[in-house]
Amino acid sequence: MDETVVTTHRLTKRYGDRLAVDSVSLTVRRGEVYGFLGPNGAGKTTTLRMLLGLIRPTGGRAAVLGAAPGAPSAVARIGALVEGPGFYPYLSGRDNLRVMARYQHLDDRATDAALDRVDMTGRGRDRFGAYSLGMKQRLGVASALLGEPDLLILDEPTNGLDPAGMADMRSLVVAVAAGGQTVVLSSHLLAEVQEICDRVGVIADGRLLAENTVSDLRGATAVLVRAEPLDRALAVAMRVAGDDAVEVVAGAGVIDGAGVIDGAGARAGRGTGVRLTVAPSVVPVLTRELVAHGVDVLEIRAVERSLEEVFFEMTRPGARAVQTSQMPETLEVS
Amino acid sequence: MSALAASTRAELLRLRRWPVLWVLVGVWVALNLTFVYVLNYVAYRTGDTSTATEGVPPEELLAEVLPAAVPLSMVQGMPVFGGAILMILGALAVGSGYGWGTWKTVLTQGPGRVASFGGALVALALTVVGVVLATAAIDLGVASVLAAVESQPVEMPPLGDLAEAVGAGLLVLGMWTAVGVLVGVLTKSPALAVGLGLVWALAVENLLRGVSVLIGGLAVVTDHLPGTAAGSLAGALDAGGGAGADGTPGVLTVLDGGTATGVLVAYLVGFAIVSLVLVRRRDLA
């Protein structure tokens, strides 16, 4: 079997003057959980719709499961939940699944199994229209799971779920991937993507900014030192880690390892420090050296960039990103 | 072919459980019974010569509600309210799917757009067949009961006439359902589709027919409009001069039976194909 499940080459979708998706080239490999990460209106849903053949690209190419997007042979092997669950409001959840199962030549046992996987068996006989947002979302995922598809495309699957439901959904996605199915998952929740995705495509303003594994995107771990006097601490750090691996960082205390913004620390002006791009195992040696050279060590700790940090770094410098944030949601992709 | 069969089964399942379908079918049956049987029979029993039945001899009123008249009476209401009701069904069945997002879900199930939407068309066609056959059966049943009550001989209509009436009913209701489907696909909105479809069926076509008298060349066009063809086919069944459908709203004699049949078939097939092509080609955003 070939190793790539989805490839796109400069895939583009233009609506009038606006480029909803701009030359996106991405690759999804068999068996992985691929996270499609971006703010609202970045072009995630539009890209996924093109992969499903629901909309036609205005430029570029794509192949899904070895066929053109939307080819029945490919679509039959995809389970999808795109832009919210779409079901008959007057039918029960179970009957809705039975309808979809019939399109796929599946019997009613498949619907019961799918309902069970999303813990909806107890509410299967209730009308879909009476479901809460979270239940509707779970039914959408159940429908996507029908027929054990090779590729699962889930657009914001945790939308509308409570924290417990989100956790359940994540473990379901992980279990699905462990069973050998490939999952493409779009999200604007960075923690979610960081937790369950193998590889990530970051998209903003319709452009794919980066595509890599989560750990590569987050980059190497580092050690952060706050010490006085700073120049002597810098000299010691350079001797221990090498000149190129050391930099003075302003606002070093602003973002901690968990990605939590420490505004109080920044305001207190206790931010300046030295950052060493090295493994945390260097900490004991470094501490001894600093102390031996008469440096007062205020703080020394290992830091790891969160995906959130990476994401903001990636999207911050662009002038376009700034502009769009000032025009709230006018570019929302439908 | 099996993809089309699977899609048809799926669509039939969801149509069968759709309360709107049963409401519309119930309204059609109730209207049909009211206008053909209740009004005529009440007028006959009370001897009341109201405006609607003025000048009609009582024997003729009775004849209209007896089994022999079923081939005429069952299609009388179709060109006007029967067609409008089935147009609403087609428009809602297809148009609602855009608002609910069900087309998006259905078209990602795998049979392909043509088979999936084709299944919906076949399921609606089967629904029309069911409605027409049920109408014939109910009318025959009611007429037989009335004949027994009035101590009249229960004389069934010739099978050929009945088959002709069923065929005409299929064409008229099928064509209007196809109109509904097309408007539903075009507008992607059930409310707009129903509104526009009704304005056309109940107002625009009648107005155009009125105007065509004034403008010579326009008559060729208005004579072949969907509603005119449907009315003409219903009118053609009465060519033999049976119980008399004269004055029944919407029942016309503009086209002869053969031409009306041809025009209706062309509209039915044409609307279905245009809908299918639109669904196949258009983005589903």
Boltz contact constraints between the chains, C-beta under 6 A:
constraints:
  - contact:
      token1: [A, 52]
      token2: [B, 108]
      max_distance: 6.0
  - contact:
      token1: [A, 54]
      token2: [B, 284]
      max_distance: 6.0
  - contact:
      token1: [A, 55]
      token2: [B, 283]
      max_distance: 6.0
  - contact:
      token1: [A, 55]
      token2: [B, 285]
      max_distance: 6.0
  - contact:
      token1: [A, 56]
      token2: [B, 283]
      max_distance: 6.0
  - contact:
      token1: [A, 72]
      token2: [B, 110]
      max_distance: 6.0
  - contact:
      token1: [A, 72]
      token2: [B, 112]
      max_distance: 6.0
  - contact:
      token1: [A, 75]
      token2: [B, 108]
      max_distance: 6.0
  - contact:
      token1: [A, 75]
      token2: [B, 110]
      max_distance: 6.0
  - contact:
      token1: [A, 76]
      token2: [B, 110]
      max_distance: 6.0
  - contact:
      token1: [A, 80]
      token2: [B, 108]
      max_distance: 6.0
  - contact:
      token1: [A, 86]
      token2: [B, 100]
      max_distance: 6.0
  - contact:
      token1: [A, 86]
      token2: [B, 101]
      max_distance: 6.0
  - contact:
      token1: [A, 86]
      token2: [B, 102]
      max_distance: 6.0
  - contact:
      token1: [A, 86]
      token2: [B, 104]
      max_distance: 6.0
  - contact:
      token1: [A, 86]
      token2: [B, 105]
      max_distance: 6.0
  - contact:
      token1: [A, 88]
      token2: [B, 14]
      max_distance: 6.0
  - contact:
      token1: [A, 88]
      token2: [B, 102]
      max_distance: 6.0
  - contact:
      token1: [A, 91]
      token2: [B, 17]
      max_distance: 6.0
  - contact:
      token1: [A, 99]
      token2: [B, 10]
      max_distance: 6.0
  - contact:
      token1: [A, 99]
      token2: [B, 13]
      max_distance: 6.0
  - contact:
      token1: [A, 99]
      token2: [B, 14]
      max_distance: 6.0
  - contact:
      token1: [A, 100]
      token2: [B, 109]
      max_distance: 6.0
  - contact:
      token1: [A, 102]
      token2: [B, 6]
      max_distance: 6.0
  - contact:
      token1: [A, 102]
      token2: [B, 9]
      max_distance: 6.0
  - contact:
      token1: [A, 102]
      token2: [B, 10]
      max_distance: 6.0
  - contact:
      token1: [A, 103]
      token2: [B, 6]
      max_distance: 6.0
  - contact:
      token1: [A, 103]
      token2: [B, 7]
      max_distance: 6.0
  - contact:
      token1: [A, 103]
      token2: [B, 10]
      max_distance: 6.0
  - contact:
      token1: [A, 103]
      token2: [B, 109]
      max_distance: 6.0
  - contact:
      token1: [A, 103]
      token2: [B, 111]
      max_distance: 6.0
  - contact:
      token1: [A, 104]
      token2: [B, 109]
      max_distance: 6.0
  - contact:
      token1: [A, 104]
      token2: [B, 110]
      max_distance: 6.0
  - contact:
      token1: [A, 105]
      token2: [B, 6]
      max_distance: 6.0
